Amino acid sequence: MKSLGKGNSDGKQGFTVLEMALATVTLMVGIMSISAATLRMHHLSRQNRERTLAHNAVHAVAERINSASAVAALAPSSWTTTVMDAYGPGGTVGNTFDVLGLTASEGHAQVGSIVIITDETKTDAELGVIMGMPRDLNGDGDANDTDVTGDARMLGVIITADWRGEGSAVTLNHPLYIMGY
């Protein structure tokens, strides 16, 4: 009866050193590929979690600003002042906010910031977001006023989250308009 499998002339079966080395290399490449894919998946999962935290925080702030704007619109003559006193620099709520679970990027005290645009001559390029600016914010028929805090009917708001993400700084901008009527 003939021996099945490989072996030497005395009938012993087994694998050669070359076959074992090739099998080991193949196994190692497979393990390394699975490890690299797993690490990448965890990295993407962390990035997604961070982006979701920032997105939720920015939208929550936008909702609070919209609500404050609606309440302030009950007194149209002081609408802009009321909104600015709450969400402007040094306002009662303030123009910055923190996001639990995120670390502010370098140069920022907190993750989030709020910018209320009262200069209708600003352009989208100057603001760094697409809002359709310059725009007539006070309804006087032109977009030439550099300060509409006394008579604005509409204000642009840019809510930004800047955080130190996985390996780099990340920025999320959310532009919106609030109305005073």
C-alpha positions as CSV (number, residue, x, y, z in Angstrom):
1,M,0.0,0.0,0.0
2,K,1.3,3.4,-1.0
3,S,1.6,6.2,1.6
4,L,-0.7,9.2,1.1
5,G,0.9,12.6,1.7
6,K,4.4,13.8,1.5
7,G,7.3,12.3,3.1
8,N,10.7,11.0,2.6
9,S,11.7,7.7,1.0
10,D,11.4,5.7,4.2
11,G,7.6,6.3,4.3
12,K,7.4,9.0,7.0
13,Q,4.8,11.6,6.5
14,G,5.1,15.4,7.4
15,F,5.6,18.9,6.1
16,T,8.8,20.4,4.9
17,V,10.3,23.4,6.6
18,L,9.4,25.5,3.6
19,E,5.8,24.5,3.7
20,M,5.6,25.4,7.4
21,A,7.3,28.8,6.9
22,L,4.8,29.6,4.1
23,A,1.8,28.6,6.2
24,T,3.1,30.7,9.1
25,V,3.7,33.7,6.9
26,T,0.1,33.4,5.5
27,L,-1.3,33.1,9.0
28,M,0.6,36.1,10.2
29,V,-0.5,38.3,7.3
30,G,-4.1,37.3,8.0
31,I,-3.8,38.1,11.7
32,M,-2.1,41.5,10.9
33,S,-4.9,42.4,8.5
34,I,-7.6,41.6,11.0
35,S,-5.8,43.6,13.7
36,A,-5.4,46.6,11.4
37,A,-9.0,46.5,10.4
38,T,-10.1,46.3,14.0
39,L,-7.9,49.2,15.0
40,R,-9.3,51.3,12.2
41,M,-12.9,50.4,13.2
42,H,-12.3,51.5,16.8
43,H,-10.7,54.8,15.5
44,L,-13.7,55.5,13.3
45,S,-16.1,54.6,16.1
46,R,-14.4,57.1,18.4
47,Q,-14.5,59.8,15.6
48,N,-18.2,59.1,15.1
49,R,-18.9,59.3,18.8
50,E,-17.1,62.7,19.0
51,R,-18.9,64.1,16.0
52,T,-22.3,62.9,17.4
53,L,-21.6,64.6,20.8
54,A,-20.6,67.9,19.0
55,H,-23.6,67.7,16.6
56,N,-26.1,67.2,19.4
57,A,-24.6,70.0,21.5
58,V,-24.6,72.5,18.6
59,H,-28.2,71.7,17.8
60,A,-29.3,72.0,21.4
61,V,-27.7,75.4,21.6
62,A,-29.4,76.4,18.3
63,E,-32.7,75.4,19.7
64,R,-32.1,77.4,22.9
65,I,-31.2,80.5,20.8
66,N,-34.3,80.0,18.6
67,S,-36.5,79.8,21.7
68,A,-34.9,82.9,23.3
69,S,-35.4,84.7,20.0
70,A,-39.1,83.8,19.9
71,V,-39.6,85.0,23.5
72,A,-37.6,88.2,22.9
73,A,-39.7,88.9,19.7
74,L,-42.7,89.6,22.0
75,A,-41.0,93.0,22.5
76,P,-39.8,93.8,18.9
77,S,-38.2,97.2,19.9
78,S,-35.7,95.4,22.2
79,W,-35.4,92.1,20.4
80,T,-31.8,92.4,19.2
81,T,-30.6,93.8,22.6
82,T,-32.3,91.0,24.5
83,V,-30.8,88.3,22.3
84,M,-27.3,89.9,22.4
85,D,-27.6,90.4,26.2
86,A,-28.1,86.6,26.6
87,Y,-25.9,85.1,23.9
88,G,-23.4,87.9,23.1
89,P,-19.9,88.2,24.7
90,G,-20.4,88.7,28.5
91,G,-24.1,87.9,28.2
92,T,-26.2,86.1,30.8
93,V,-25.9,82.7,29.0
94,G,-22.6,83.7,27.3
95,N,-21.2,83.1,23.9
96,T,-19.3,79.9,24.7
97,F,-20.3,76.5,25.9
98,D,-18.7,73.2,26.8
99,V,-19.5,69.7,25.5
100,L,-19.2,66.9,27.9
101,G,-16.9,64.2,26.5
102,L,-14.9,66.5,24.2
103,T,-11.7,68.5,24.9
104,A,-11.4,72.0,23.6
105,S,-8.9,72.4,20.8
106,E,-5.7,74.3,21.5
107,G,-6.3,78.0,21.9
108,H,-9.9,77.7,22.9
109,A,-11.2,77.8,26.5
110,Q,-14.3,75.8,25.7
111,V,-15.4,73.6,22.9
112,G,-18.3,75.7,21.6
113,S,-18.7,79.3,20.6
114,I,-21.6,81.5,19.4
115,V,-21.1,84.4,17.0
116,I,-24.1,86.7,16.4
117,I,-23.7,88.7,13.2
118,T,-24.7,92.3,13.5
119,D,-22.7,93.6,10.5
120,E,-24.7,93.1,7.3
121,T,-21.7,94.0,5.1
122,K,-19.9,90.8,6.1
123,T,-19.4,88.3,3.3
124,D,-19.6,84.5,3.5
125,A,-15.9,84.4,2.8
126,E,-15.2,86.6,5.8
127,L,-17.4,84.5,8.0
128,G,-16.1,81.2,6.8
129,V,-19.6,79.7,6.3
130,I,-22.2,79.9,3.5
131,M,-25.1,82.1,4.8
132,G,-25.9,84.2,1.8
133,M,-24.2,87.3,3.2
134,P,-24.1,90.2,2.8
135,R,-27.8,90.5,3.6
136,D,-30.2,93.2,4.7
137,L,-30.7,92.3,8.4
138,N,-32.7,95.4,9.5
139,G,-35.1,95.5,6.6
140,D,-34.2,99.0,5.4
141,G,-33.7,98.0,1.8
142,D,-29.9,97.8,1.6
143,A,-27.1,95.7,3.1
144,N,-24.8,98.6,4.0
145,D,-25.1,98.9,7.7
146,T,-22.1,97.8,9.8
147,D,-24.1,97.6,13.1
148,V,-27.8,96.7,13.2
149,T,-28.1,96.0,16.9
150,G,-30.6,98.8,17.4
151,D,-33.1,97.8,14.6
152,A,-32.4,94.3,13.3
153,R,-35.3,92.1,12.2
154,M,-33.1,89.1,11.5
155,L,-29.6,88.1,12.8
156,G,-27.2,85.5,11.5
157,V,-25.8,83.2,14.1
158,I,-22.8,80.8,13.7
159,I,-22.5,78.1,16.3
160,T,-19.1,76.4,16.3
161,A,-17.7,73.4,18.0
162,D,-13.9,73.1,18.0
163,W,-12.4,70.0,19.7
164,R,-9.2,68.0,19.8
165,G,-10.2,64.8,18.1
166,E,-8.4,61.6,17.3
167,G,-5.1,62.8,16.0
168,S,-6.2,66.3,14.9
169,A,-8.4,69.4,15.6
170,V,-11.9,69.1,14.4
171,T,-14.4,72.0,13.7
172,L,-18.1,71.8,13.2
173,N,-20.0,75.0,12.1
174,H,-23.7,75.4,12.2
175,P,-25.0,78.7,10.6
176,L,-28.6,79.8,11.1
177,Y,-30.8,82.9,11.1
178,I,-33.0,84.0,13.9
179,M,-36.0,86.3,13.4
180,G,-37.3,89.1,15.5
181,Y,-40.9,88.9,14.4
